[in-house]
Amino acid sequence: MTQYLLSVYVSDEEMANVAEADMQAAYAAVDVFNQELRDTGAWVFGGGLHPANTATVVRPKDGDAVVTDGPFAETKEYLGGFWIIEAPDLDAALVIAKKGSLACAGPVEVRPFQDEPAE
């Protein structure tokens, strides 16, 4: 089975316009989706993230590491949460991602993990 990263993208503008009742409904729908992933054996790991403005970036510089506040990329949309799933192929992962997109009411990007190098 291949592992896939299902990334949920949000923007501050979108988040500011979501009514509290709609947000609570999405949380409940995601809980149901997460349980379905566990029940079917597709669940590996998942979680929601705080907004991008809470990020801290650590980057190498001259043999040391420099720490700065703020997100790595200054973009309108940012990673709001993710799932790591196992699926037999991309088609199966897309079926799962469609359910995740409906549950969280947002776009979900699907990317396979690289294979382990042969020893």
Secondary structure, 3 states (H helix, E strand, C coil): CEEEEEEEEEEHHHHHCCCHHHHHHHHHHHHHHHHHHHHHCCEEEEEECCCHHHCEEEEEECCEEEEEECCCCCCCEEEEEEEEEEECCHHHHHHHHHHHHHHHCCCEEEEECCCCCCC
